[in-house]
Amino acid sequence: MAAFAPVTDADLARARKDAAFRQKLLEQNLETLLARVKKLRNSAPPAQSVGARQMREAIELAVRLAEMIQGAPKANASRSNGAV
């Protein structure tokens, strides 16, 4: 698993101007996120633990990143009513 490299202000500025760079940045962050979710899943946290909550949050973020990569609309009916 690659070490997490925070996105800098310069990266964000470049991503606003360069669609290919933005795509690459999103894909790299999605890969990192999915690797960490896999690591959490393999540790099998109890259903109500902090780890389980973090896994749910990571999965929601992964879905949002995937939607951004694919150019999907930001709003989603299941997300607006709080369903997971």
Secondary structure by P-SEA (a helix, b strand, c coil): ccccccccaaaaaaaaccaaaaaaaaaaaaaaaaaaaaaaaaaccccccaaaaaaaaaaaaaaaaaaaaacccccccccccccc
